[in-house]
Amino acid sequence: MKLIVGLGNIGDEYENTRHNLGFMVIDEISKKYKLNIKNEKKLKADMCVTMLNEETVILAKPTTYVNLSGDSVVKIANFYKIQTQDIWVISDDLALDFGTVRVRVGGSSGGHNGLKDIISKMGDNFTRFRVGIKNDMLEKVPTEKFVLQKFNKEEQESLEDVVKKSAEIVLDSLKNGVEHTSI
């Protein structure tokens, strides 16, 4: 069983912002397989349990806001008895150019507060799917404002492709294993 968590912030004001790329990837996977994601209040997430590539998978979008994502991840992992190494987290990444995807098991938070919260509550032995959001504006805008901004016009033009590519990388990892993921 795998727990695949997309990080993001709940609420209309955060929809289509850089920090919500994880939510977008989960939505893309659920759309592709016509899955019904519903709110599980006690687990602090919008989620569903399904079979993908012959594996039981929980797709989750924490309803705790990004910086407290660990609260939801811990609740889900404990409820379903999921080991840390079977948790996959999809997040935005300021260090990667827009649209770049990097897959890594373990390591630091890279300054991402959602990852930092999960690490503090679960340890760091989980897989990260980091989707780049870096562009030239990052140097001109404080980080906390940049991640909460909507994508610019140029990014909007390729955002759908970035989200689909990211979803395919996650699905390819389910099928072939993280170590054999092609990017």
N, C-alpha and C positions, 0 to 999 in steps of 0.2 A: 504494500500500500504506500502511495506517495501523497504527500500534502504539498500542493502547488499553490503558493500564496503570491498574489499580485499586490504590490504596495500602492497606496493612493489615499486621497482624502475624500471623505463623503461630503455631499452637498453640491448643489448646482453651481455654486460660485467656483468650485474647483474642477468642474468638468472640462476636459480638453486642456488641462494644464500639464506642464512638463512633469510635475511630481506624480501625476496619475498614469504614467505609462504602464505601470504594473497592472492597474485595473483594466486598461485598454487591451492588454494582451490576454488576460483572463476572459474578458468579454469576447474577444476574437475566437478563442478556443471554444467557448460556450456557444457562440453563434455557428461556428463551423459544424458542431455536432448537435445543434438544436437542443442544448441543455437548458434546464430551468434552474437558474440560480435564485435562491430565496433567502430571506433573512433568518438567521438562527441567533436570536437575541442572546441566549445563554452562552453562546460561543463567541459573541461579539464579531460576527462576520456574516456577509452575504456569501452563500456557498452552495455547493451541490456535491454529491458523491456519485461517481459513475465509473464505467469501465472504458479505458482508453488503451489501445495496443495491448490488450490482454492483461491489463494491470488495473487494480482498483485505485482510483484517483479521487482526491478531494480537491476541488478548485475553490479557492477562498479569496475574498476581498475583505480585509478587516474593516470594521466600522468604528475603529478607535482613533482614526487619524494616523498619519504616517509615523509620527514620533512615538506613538504608543503601540505600534504593531505587535510587539512582543506579547502583550496581554492576550490578544486574540490567538496568536500562534501557540502559546502555551496551553490555552484552554482547549483548542482543537487537538493538539498533539496528545494531551493527557486523556481527553475523552476517547479518542480512537487508538490510543496506545501506539503512537507513531514515534519512532526513534529519530533523533536529530539528523542522522545521515539520510533519512528518507524525506526530509523537508527541502523543498526547492522554493526559492524566493526570487521574484521578478521585480526589479527596481530600476529607476532612472539612475544615471551616473553622470556627474559633472565632469569627470576626468576624461570621458570618452567623447569623441566627436559625434554629432547628431547622427543617429542611425546605426552606429557601430554596436555590435553585440559581443559581449565577452562572457564566457561561462567559466566558472571557477568553483572548486570545492574548498571550503574553509577560507581562512584569511581574515583580514580586518574589515571594518565597516566602510573604509574609504571616505570617512566623514559623513556618510549617509545616516541620519538620525534614526530612521526606521530600522536599518540593519543593525545599528549600534544597540537599539533597544532589544531586538531579537537576540543578539549575541549576549547581552547582559543577562537574559533570562533563560537562554537555551544552550549557550556555548556557541562556538563558531564552526562546528563540523556539519554545516549544511551547504547546499549548492546554491550559488547565486547566478542569476541570469541578469547581467547588467546591460541596460540599453542606454546608449549615449545620448545626452541632451546638450552637450557643449556647443556653443557658437560664439561669434565675435561679441555679442552683447554681454556675455558673462563678465567680461573685464570692466564693463561700464555700470553694472547693476549689482547691488548687494546680493549675495547668494540666496538668502532667504526670500528675497523678492523674485529673483530669477526663476527659481523652481516653481513658484506659484503663478507665473505668467502663462498665458496661452501661447501656443506655438505661433511663430511669425508666418507670414504669407508663404515664404519659400519652404519652410518646414511643413506647413499644411499640405503643400502639393505632394510631398512624398511620405507624409505621416501614415497613411493607410498601408503603404508598402512596407514601411518600417515595422508597423504593428503585426502585419501578416508574416513577415520574415521572422520576427521574434517568436511568434506563436509556432511557426514551423520548426524553429530550432528547439523549442521546448518539446514539441511532439516527436521530433527526430531523436531527442535524448531519451524519451520514454521507450522508443522502439529499439534503439541501438546502444543505449547507455551513454552517460555523460562523457566518458572518456573517448567515445567514438563520434561525438557530435561534430557535424560539419558546419562551419561558419563561413 
